[in-house]
Amino acid sequence: MNHKHRVTLEKIFSHPIDTNIDWKKIEALLSHLGAELSEGRTGRVKVNLNGREAVFSLPHHGHALQDKNEIVQLRHFLESAGITPGKG
């Protein structure tokens, strides 16, 4: 995992929650991890990773994921797929 992906993963798992994570960097990380992403017409994206599936809302204004609940959902999704900063 390169440095940029590692930094993004650490931001997702940071305490307190980082509420300004660039969505394009999250997409790049998920793709690097082998996730399949499919964007719908409703401003949502479905992510499949290691047999797990989740749906996330795309950021409306700007390019950063700023909703704490979405970041927590992303964190739990990655954990359930076996991805943590220590395991990457």
PyMOL commands that set and color helices and strands:
alter all, ss='L'
color gray80, all
select helices_A, chain A and resi 3-12+23-32+68-80
alter helices_A, ss='H'
color red, helices_A
select strands_A, chain A and resi 21-22+36-39+44-49+52-57+64-65
alter strands_A, ss='S'
color yellow, strands_A
deselect
rebuild
show_as cartoon
